[in-house]
Amino acid sequence: MEAECVVADDAEELFDASETFKKSALLSSREQYAALYKNSVDDPDGFWSHTASQFFWKSKWEESKAHTENLDVRKGEIRVEWFKGGCTNICYNAVDRHVEAGRGDDVALLWEANDPGFDMKLTYKELLDRVCQLSNYLLAVGIKKGDTVAIYMPMLLELPIAMLACARIGAVHSVVFAGFSAESLAQRILDCKPKVLLTTSGVKRGPKLIKLKEIVDDALNRCVQEGGYSVDYCLTYDNKLAIKREDTPWKEKRDVWWQDVVPNYPTDCPVEWVDAEDPLFLLYTSGSTGKPKGVLHTTGGYMVYTATTFKHAFDYHDGDVYWCTADCGWITGHSYVTYGPLLNKATVLIFEGVPNYPDAGRCWEIVDKYHVTIFYTAPTAIRALMRSGDEPVKRHSRKSLRVLGSVGEPINPSAWRWYFEVVGDSRCPIADTWWQTETGGFMITPLPGCWPLKPGSATLPFFGVQPAVVDENGKELDGECTGFLCMKASWPGIFRSLYGDHARYETTYFAPFKGFYFSGDGCRRDKDGYYWLTGRVDDVINVSGHRIGTAEVESALVAHPLAAEAAVVGIDHEVKGQGIYAFVTLNEGVEYTADLKSSLISTVRCQIGAFAAPDAIHWAPGLPKTRSGKIMRRILRKIASKQLDDLGDISTLADPGVVAQLIEFTDK
Ligand code: WTA
């Protein structure tokens, strides 16, 4: 692991919210925050019990004991429980509760299609009806509490509906991002063995048609061949705007058209009351070894945490129209498209398309069309839009915008400033939210209105979050410092395990620094206590905000019949944040050609998905290894970024000669 200190170009520049903003903000001073924060860490049980009581619980947990935890591997098994013994249902709290409070006619979901001109909306009452029908279908095909349901869908309204329908009946959803390949989908299905898969015939993303059902059929065949496993049903939404039914591959009995069956079910369905610690969902994420990890979240703590973080980080008010550009296939879409906002009764915009189609003004056209007040996106999207200049932004009014958000990777100060000045007309605070699939919700984030922002810093910890910056020996550092970002205590949204592999949960997150949860990120804390995240310190690359394990890309590359070995490192990329740079050793006697480079790249697309395709392939007659056979990525990173006079000590290599060879192969 290597920590690095990235100093912002002008770290001391402060941006404070306007007096008008502060006047109506939920919280508007650092003192107010400090008092609440102190209470949240001095008395976590009291603080979170009070917060949780805003939701509906069929029965309560024991108030004085809202949680129990052990985060110290030296003291035995790692275990976290919040609100154990409390009985609730997150779908009930996100949907029924609002309808029962007389707000059924308020708009829950707005949908904007990939192609301008097509849209839809659902009120909370209509959403409830749709969710119930799907829950009834799932019950009818034999899904019970605790069963897993896989969902492989693009951003249609049916995606959040599917998540809520599972939650309603206590089923565990496992959403797989619809940009993953057949191989990746198969791997995830084989890990969690869902009885039912929910999917779509196809989808348009920008100008491209993606035939999702073809990918699904390929994946399901692989599951049979590689693992002897088949799903009982594949419920397929007929996405008429993208592809015709007759052009969709079909397997009778297993495949069922959604629209043919689901609307026939009743629009009421009883809620399954579950324990706060019953599982809500699995979401696979990349780690530093090849096999994706099934991050397991439970119900009660996740519910309370996502709702509370949403409300405060975005200063949510009744009537806000909220748009998060993330896909529900990632954690951001789970916590901040579906659950967090709906638990607050927000109006949520779901966008099927991409930010620059048909042109770079699309986002702002949508903002004006729906009067979006809170807009949440990733630095990579901001940088891509920034390249098209200010005109596509300024062409639209954007006067409805009140709060902006950023997530996925550190935002560079110049992108921050463009976002603030051009998109937000220097009027909207930016919530740069640092968090992870594992944390469930925001951990370090500005609370707009409470304290001045510094471009590039995620600022201060949320209520109940106790960060520790540690050195390589696991010693907690004080004051201004640089090191590894850990957490000292649990918070309600923390994941409880890795599906089927509690030992890996412990060794990955709790063993590196004993007594702490380790995030895998490096960070710096400045004199004002602000946190500056500096990126991953493990073998994970963050490409356009997507986490990709170097080992996953390497194993995809060596699946190519002509590749003998591969080593992958991240390099700086102007738009994506990081790009993927792959060193590949070919089998003896194979010729180096441009065609072979393309073929290697398409192998990765097929094995993982297009978003993981390497940006560059560098031929490697040999790889720099230590005498014990460990690849020295530090050297590869320097070669990839052409810092050739700064290679460091290469004398410990088994064969220092490979370095000169590699340099010779640059640009070949
Ligand atoms: C990175 C996405 C800096 C970080 C929610 C983390 C960030 C990883 C930020 C988690 C941010 C996310 N500033 N870095 N605001 N947000 N990251 O699991 O490296 O897809 O560990 O969750 O993204 O990625 P994940």
Boltz pocket constraint, residues with backbone or C-beta under 6 A from the ligand:
constraints:
  - pocket:
      binder: B
      contacts: [[A, 285], [A, 330], [A, 331], [A, 332], [A, 406], [A, 407], [A, 408], [A, 409], [A, 410], [A, 411], [A, 432], [A, 433], [A, 434], [A, 435], [A, 436], [A, 437], [A, 438], [A, 444], [A, 458], [A, 519], [A, 520], [A, 521], [A, 533], [A, 534], [A, 535], [A, 536], [A, 542], [A, 545], [A, 546], [A, 547]]
      max_distance: 6.0
